[in-house]
């Protein structure tokens, strides 16, 4: 499933490196993962799963964005 988001909103969302989500999404499709906090059991499990699957995800031409 593909969801189209408002480009103006994407341009306002920035990474810790100063890149905005619009620029990032124009270079590669992005898998955006929303996390609560590092102490959350669900979040730690999700990160462990992403770590295991990261190479495969990136080999498919998809970049990860963690929020």
N, C-alpha and C positions, 0 to 999 in steps of 0.2 A: 504494500500500500504506500502511495506517495502522498504527502501532505504539502500543499503549497502555503507558504507563509508570506506575510506582508514584507516586502523588501526593505521598507523603511524601518520596521521593527528589527529585522535581522541586522541592519547596519548599525543599530544602537547597541547591540550586544557584543561586548569585547572580551577577548581572552586576557589572561594575565600577561601575555606578550604584546598586547595592543592590537592584535588582529580582530577584525569584526567577523561575525558569523556569516554575513553576506559574502564577503571576500572568500572566506574559507569554503563556503558551499558552492561558489563559482569555480573553484579549482578541482574539487572532488565531491562526490556525494558524501554526506556526513551522517553518521549514526550518533545522535545526540542522546546521552544517557543522563538522566536526572538522579542525583544522589542526595540523601538527607545529610549525613555527616559520617565521618570516618569511624565512629564508635557504633554505628547502626549495624546490626547483624545482617540484615538484608543487603545493605550497601557493601559490606565486606564480602559477602557471597557473590554479589554481582561483579565486583571488581576482580575476584578470583576467577570467575568464569570468563570475563573479558581478557584477563591476562593469558588464560589458556588458549583463547580463540583469536587473539590479536593478530597474529601472523596471517591466519586464514582470512580474517576480515579485511586486512590491509591488502592481501594478495588479490582480493576481488575488486580492488580499486575504491574502497570505502575508507574514509578517515574517521577517527573517533573524536568526539567532543564530550567531555565530562563537565556537568554543571552541578 
